[in-house]
Structures are given as structure tokens and as C-alpha cells.
Amino acid sequence: MTGILRYPIIEEIDPAPSALEAFELFRNDPYCFFLDSGMDPHKLGRYSFIGSNPFIVLSSRQNRCVITRGTEETHVDANPFDVLGSLIEEYRIDSSSSPVPFVGGGVGYLSYDLCHFIERLPVTVVDDLQLPECYFAFYDIVLAYDHLEGKTYIVSTGFPEPAEEERMVRARNRLNEMKSRFTGDGNSEAGTMVSAGPAAAGLTGGFTREGYVSAVEKARQYIIAGDIFEVNISQRFEAELTIEPYDLYQRLRRINPAPFASYLGFDGVVIVSASPERFLRLKGDHVETRPIKGTRPRDRDPERDQALARELLTSPKDRAENIMIVDLERNDLGRVCRYGSVRVTELAILEVFPTVFHLTSTVEGRLRKGKNAIDLLKATFPGGSITGAPKVRSMEIIDELEPTRRSVYTGSIGYLGFDGNLDLNIVIRTFIIKDGKAYFQVGGAVVYDSDPEEEYQETLDKARALINALNIPAEGGG
């Protein structure tokens, strides 16, 4: 990178199709993505982003990284976090005047299994999905929606052109190409009705009910022995998918709109996510994490629904779960944030979602001078809300008690911007679609006073939106 400041071209388009309508124009393109904020534009759901046809793709398994630029592949043995960082730095851009927080960069996922680059951990479970562990595509142009202001922008960087004059010419040409996609008939098929019938044939789980209950009890014994205070134990389901992945996404989006939803149509895998949880946001030097701990199902009866909300808010167990993870996140952020800047701005507040209530907290800090997005990731990944406390011992127990690798589940999906900013979710309420099968995983925090049967039921409560999207009975698995 030279000392010259580089800026993107940003143009508002008006009128513009809705985000869902616009994505119809891109969803069949290579490496299409939709970072889809489906709730509350006044708080967490303000921005959505769309793109396709990246100029670089990075994928990794263990320390073997493959960087694809057009038809050229480069193989590097390295830490994938460091490779991500080097690509961001190579195409550094200034976004200080941008009206939207993402101006191009990497979009993709970090699988939970990248935890092995953060800590020394055992690897004893089966890696049956064989997916990339780090899978990011880098985009020179994005379509950005500001749902609060009701504005739509095209942001074009002109990369990978290195020379400034050629970069600006390419940026303008690419911007005009994208604008042309909205001309003419332009009306997409967004919102077309998807069949209400079953989306999948059968549903099987990696645990029997008895097996999951037994795993929870083993986790409790570790807590009683003083190894840990809390650990997240999950179970995975799978089904043969009988509809297109995007149709499944439309179903899930209608059933369970979420602030950190996403659709990734990558080579070899499609990710369909309705995540309610932010893992990390970095804007400038401001850091935010929003761990979720504590869940109750929603009820159709208004009085019962409110009773469940009150029960969650007044539950000592759920509040204790939340506070333990808040302490863990404060410690993680403290590794890279300025001394005294880390603070809890929301503690165990009630958040309402279509199928569940959650307790959520917010922890904020200011990144230390000399630290960047990759340093922040190395200090905090994976999120404490889906591991437990203490984190390292909890991850060792997860490896012991869960039968398969988590892969994308409880990793992170989102963007790492060329300007150094990032926004990543926690991968929950998510389908991983590979070779015609849909996989999803659900879990919960186990603490000393956990009831194993209730913990099993909580996983089904969390799975309700996913099972409803598949439209097959929950009794088929577990």
C-alpha cells in the first residue's frame, strides 16, 4: 500500500428496488451475497448489502490457504486470519465520507473450527462436511441499503486496478454496469410465493434425546468438579432438501426476520442464516459485541407470551448465564482495547424475536492505537456466548461431547471492509446447504442448575423457525 489516500465512488440511486427485489437480480451470479437486516432499522437492522462476482476468493482448510484471482490460484501455508488481513491491507481505502459502513471488501464466513488458530485445542471429532474453514470473497462494488433513511447507494472502488487513474475509470464503469441492471423491465420475482409444502424429506439428528441429555449431564459434572462455570452444548440436524436454497431463505426470512440474516451463494456451499446475534462490530476505533444468553419460546396466547417474557427477565439462572459471558467478553476486548474504555452499555435486556425471547447485553470499547480488525478477531474469536467460560476449557469439553465438527455453525458471517471496519454475526439459526442436504445446529448454555431435559427442549425452541421453514415435524430428529 502507498501513502496515497484512495476513495470509492458512491452514488445514490433513486428510485431503487427493495433489497429483496434487487437481490433477485444477483442471486444466480457467482459468489452472490445478501447481508440482510430484516428487523428494526432504528437499532440493529439499519443496513443491508448485496454483491456478486468478486475479484478475489480466499478459502482455507487448516493452514492451507487458496487465493483465487480470476483463473489464477495461489497456494499459501499460513494463518488464514493473517492472509485476510494482508488482502484487506493490499486494497486499503478511505471511507470517511461514506454514508454507509461497508464500502467493499471481504464477505464470507469464519468457521468455528478456526478456534485452533487462536488456542491449542484437541481435534477429536469428525469433520464430515469438509467445508472451507475460512471462506471470503472480495468485492470491488456493493449495493448498500440504508433502511432508516430510505436510501440506496452503489459503492464502487475500482479494484483490483493498482494505478489511481485506471482504478477510477474502472470504478465508474463498474458503477454504470450495476446501474444498468436496474433499467428496463427490472421487476424481479421477489416475493413470489414458495410452495407451502415440505422443503425437505425427513429430519435426523446427531444425538438421540437421551444422548443429548447425557451430554448435558456430563457437562454439569465438569461444572461441579470446578473445571468450568458454563459451556454451550449443541446438536445438529440434517435433511434432504427438496427445494432451491434461495426458496428456503425466503421461507426463513418470512418466518424469522433477523437483524443479522444472510445468504451466501458460494461455490460448493450455500449459507442461509437468520441470526439474531452480533458478534463484533468495528467502526473506526469503536468496538461493540452483543452476546445473547437466555431464551424463552414465544406463545400465541398474549397473556402466556408476556408471562414467558417476565419469567426470562426475572430468572436468576438466565441472568447469571448472561453475566458470565459479559465478563468473558469484557476480558477478551480488554486484550486489544484501550485501558478503561471497555464498558457494559446494556446488561441482560429483553429482546423480542418472532419465535423466541432473548436476553442480550452490549459491551463496547475503543481499540488501542496500533491494533486493527485482525487483532480484534484474534483476541475474541470465537464468541464467548457459544463456547462458555472459561473459554478454552469449554472448547475442550465441546470437542469431547459433540460428535461432529461445528464447521460454520457458531462461527461468524459478515464483512471485513477495505477501510478496516467490520461487522460479523454469530452463526446461529442457520442452514448449511451442501450436496442437496440442509444442516442446522442448535445449542444452549449449560450451568450448574441446568435441567438436562429442559436444555434439550430449549434447543428445539431455538430450532422452531428452522423446522417451520423446512415444514417437517420436529419429531423426526433427536
N, C-alpha and C positions, 0 to 999 in steps of 0.2 A: 504494500500500500504506500502511495506517495503522500506528501503533506497537503495535496490539493483537496479541498472540500468538494465532494460530489453530491449533487442533489437530484431527486427524482422529478419527473414531470407529473403533476397532479391536475386532473381536470374533472370538474363536476359534470355529471350528465343528468339532464332533466328535459323531458320525463324519462324515467327509468323503470324497467320491470321490477317487480318484487324480487327479493333474494331467491326465493324458491323458484320463481319463473325463470330468473336468469340462470340458475344452476342447470336447468333443463338444457340449455344451450351448450353446456360444458361437460355434462356427466358421462358422455361417451368418449371424451378425449383421454389421451394417455395421462396418467397420474393426476386425474382431476381431484380437487379437494373442495370441501364446503365446511368452513368453520362457522357454525350456525348457532347464533344466540337466539334461543326461542322463548325467552321469558324476560319480562320486566326491564324495558330499556332504560328506566331511571336508575337501575342499580347494576346488575351484572350482565344484562342482555343487550348492551348498547350497540355492539359492533358485530357484523358478520363479514366474512371474507371468502372469495371464490377465486379459483385459478386452475390452470392445467398447463400441459406442455412445458415442463421445466427444462432448464438448460443444463442442470447437473442433478444426478441422483446419487445419494450415498446410502449404501446398505452394508451391514456388518454382521458377522457371526463370530463370537469370541473376539479375538483381536485382529481378525482378517477383515479389512475394510475394502470395499469395491467402490470406486468413484467413476461414474459414467458421465462422460461429456459427449453427447451425440452418439457416434458409433465407437468412440474411443473409451476403453476401460483401463483404469489404473488400479493395481492391487497394492495395498499398503498394510503392513503389520504394525498396528498402532492402537492406542486407546481411542475408541470412537468419539468420546467427548472431546478429545483434543483435535481430532480431524474435523468435527463440527465447528469448533472454534476457529480453526485455520481457514475454513471456507468462508465463514462469516467475515473474518478479518480481510480476506482477499478482496471481497466486494463491499467494503465498508462504504456507507453512505450517510449523509446528514439528513435528519428528518425533523429538525427543529421547527420548521414552518408547516409541518403536515397537519391537516385536520383529523387524521385517523392514526391509530397507534401502530399499524403494520403497513410498511411501505415496500414490501418484497423481502424475500429471504427464504429460509427453510421452513417447510411444513411437513409434518410427519409424526412418527411416534418414537418414543424411547421405551423399550420393553422393561418390565420389572427385572428381568434377568441381567440387565446391566448393573445391578447391585454388586456383581462380582468385580466390577472395576472400581467400586467405592470401598468395599470391605473384603477381607479374606473370609470366604464362606464356603461351606460344603456344597457339592453338586451331586446329589444322590438320586434326584427324581428324574423321571423320563421326560425327554424333550420330544414329544410325539408330533408337535405341529411343525417343527423345523423351519420356523419363520426367521427373517432377519431380526436381530435384536435392536439395532438402530436403523431406522428406515426413514430418511428425509429426502425430499425433493426440493430443489431451489428454483424459485420463480422470479423472473425479471419483471413481471407485470401481474397486478392483482386488481380485482374488483372489490371495492370496500363500501359497506353499508353502515351509515350512522342512523340507527333506528330512532334515537332520541330526537335528532334534528330533522329526520326525514330526508336525508341527503345521501346521494350515491356518487362515488368517485372512482375514477380509473387512476391507478398509480403505476407509473412506468419508469423503470430505472435504466433501460438500455443495455443492461449486462447481457452477455459477457464481454462486450466491446471494451477493451482497455483504454483506448485513446479517447480523450474527452469529446472531441468534435464528432467522432463516429458514434460514440455512446449516445449523445444527444439526438443524433439523426435516427438511430435505431429506436430510442425511447419514443420519439414522436411517431415513427412508422408503426411500432407495435401498438401504441395507444389508438391510432386510427384503425388498425386492424380489429381491435377489440370493439371499438365503437360501431364498426360496420356489421358486427354480429347482431346488433340490436336493431338494424334497419330492416326495411321490407316488411314482410308479414310479421316476423318477430314473435308472434304469440306462441307460447310454448304449451306443452301439455301438463304443466304443473297443476297439481290439484285434481288431476284425473282420478277417478275412483279406482282403487285397487280392490280386487276381489276380497270379500269378507270371509272367504273360506280359509281352510288351513293353509299356512305358509310352509309347513314342514311336516314330514312324516315321522312320527314317533319322537320321543324325548328320553334320553338316557343320561344318567348321572354317574360321575366318577366315584361317588360314595353311595352306599345304601344309607337309609336313615340311621340305622344302627351304627354304621361305620362313622358317620359324621358326629353323632352323639358321643361315640367312644373317643374320637379325636379331640373334641371339646373337653371331655373329662381328663384326657392326658394333659392337655394344655393347663387345665386347672391345677393338676398335680405339680406342674412346674412352678405355678404361681405360689402354691402352698409351700413348696420347697425353697422359695425365695429367689428362683432364677430370674423371674420377670414380674412385672406388675400387670401386663396386658399384652395380648397377642391377637392378631387378626387371622382367623382360620376360614378358608373359603372352600367351596365345592364348585365343580364345573359340570355343565350340562352340554349335550350336543344333540343335533337333529339334522336329518337330511332336508335341505332347503328345496322347496318346490316352486318358489317364485324368484324373481330377479332381486338381487341385493338392494337395488335402489327402491324397489317396491316395499321391501321390508323397512327401509329407512323411512319412507313416507308413512307407513303404518305406525312405526315407533314415534315419529315426530308428532303425529296427531294424538296418540295416547299419552305421551310423556314429553311434552316440550321441556327443554332444559337449557340453562344458560351457557353450558359448555359442550353442546352437542357437536357432532362432526360426522362427515362422510369422507372417507379416503378410498378412492378407486385406484389402488396401486397395482403394479404388476405382481401377480401371484397371490394377492390377498386384498380383500375389501374390509374396511372397518366401518361399522355402523354404531355410533355412540350417542347416548342421551345422558351424558354425565352431568350431575348437578354440582360437581366439586372442582374448585380451582386449586391447583397445586401451587403454582408460582406465577406471579406477575412481576416483571421488572420494567420500569419506565424511567429512563434517566438513572438516578441512583435510588429511586424509591422501590422497595421490595414489599410484596404482600403475599401471604399464604392464608388459605381459608379452610382449615381442616373440619371435616364433618365427623361427628361421633354422637350416636344416639338416634334411634329410629323408632317410629310407630307407624302402623298402617293407617291409611285413610279409611273412613267409613261413609257409606251413602246416607246414613241417618245423621242429620246435622248435630243433634244433641250428642250422639255417640262419638261423632267426629271431634267435636270440641272437648269431650271428656278425654279422648286419647291424646289430644294436644296438651291438655293440662297435666295429664299423667306423665308425659315426657318431660315437660318443663319442671315438674316437681320431683322427678326421680333422682334420688341420691346416686344410684348406680350409674345412670347415663351421664349425669353431670361430672361424676368422678372420671369416667372414661374420657370425656371431652377435655377436662383439665389436665389429665396426664399427657395427652397428645399435645395440648397447647404448650406445656412445659418442654416437651421434646422439641417442638418446632422452634421455640424461643432459643433453645440451646443450639440447634442447627444453624439458625440465622445468625446467631452470635459469632459463629466462626468467620463470617465474611462481612458482617455489618459493623458500622461504627459503634464504638463503645457508648452505651447509654441510649442508643437510638431504637433498640428493639422494644416494642411495647404491644400490649394486647388492647386492641381498639373495640373489639366486640367479644363477649365471653358467653358461650352457650346460649345464643339466641335461637328462637324458634323460626325455622324456615319451612314454608308450605310448598309442597310439590303435588302433582296430580294423584300419585298413588301412595305417598308416604309423607310424614313429618320428619324433619331432621333438626338436631341441634348443631349449630355451626358457630365457630369462633373465627376471628380475624386477628392475625399477628402481622405487624408491619415493622420495617426497619429501613435504614439508609446504608447502602452498600459502601464499603470502605474505598478510599481512593486507591487505585491500582488493581481493584478486583473487577471482574466482568461477569457476564451471564454464565460462562462455563464454570468459573469458580463457584458461583452460586449453586449451580446444579450439582457439582461435586460435593458441596457441603451439605446438601439437603436430600439428594435422591437416594432411594425412593421415598415418597411421602410417608411421614410417620403415622398418618391416620390409617394406613393399610398395611402396616407392619406390626407395630406395638412398641412397648417400652420395657426395658432398654431396647433400642432398635436392633443392634447386632445379634443379641441372643434371641430376640423374637424371630429374626430372619432364619437363624439356625433351626429353630423349632418349626417354622413354616416348611422348611426343606424336609424335615423329618416326617411331618404329619400329613402333608398334602401329596397325593400320588403322582401329579404331573407338574411340569414347569408352568408357571403362570403366563409366560410369554407377554403379550400386550396388556393383559389384564393387570390392573394396579400399577402399570407404568404411566406414561404421560403422552397426551396428544396436544398439539398446538403449533405455535410458530416461534422461531428464533429469527428476529429481524436483522437485516443488514446494518441497521443503526444501533445494534446492541441490545435492543429491547426484546422481551419475550413474554409470552402468555401461554401457560400449559395447564391442562386439566389433570385430574386423577382419572384413570381409565376404569370407570365402573359403569353399570347399566349399559353394557357394550357387547355387541356381537362381533366376533372374528369369523370371517367367511373365507373358507379355503376349500377348493376341490368339491364344491357343491354341498359342503356341510357348514352349518352355523354353530359356533361355540359361544357360550357365555358363562360367566362365573359370578358367584355371589358369596359374600362372606360377612363376618361380623366380629366385633371385638369381644374377646373372652377375658373376663376378670374373675377375681376370687369368688364373687357371689353370683356368677353366671349359672343359670339353669340350662343344662345341655339341650333339653327338649325345646326350651324357649329360644335358644340360639338357632336351632335348626329351623324353627318356624320363622324367625327373623330373616333368614336367608331367602325363604320363599316369599315373604312380604316384599323384600327388595327385588325379587325376580318377577313380581307380578306384571309390571309393564312389559317386560321382555316376553314372558309367556303369553300375555294377551296379544302382543304383536304377531307371535307365531300362530296364535289361535289354536293351540292344542292343550290338552289337560295337563296340569302340573303333576298329576299323579303318575305320569309316565316315567319320572326320574326320581332318583334319590331313594 
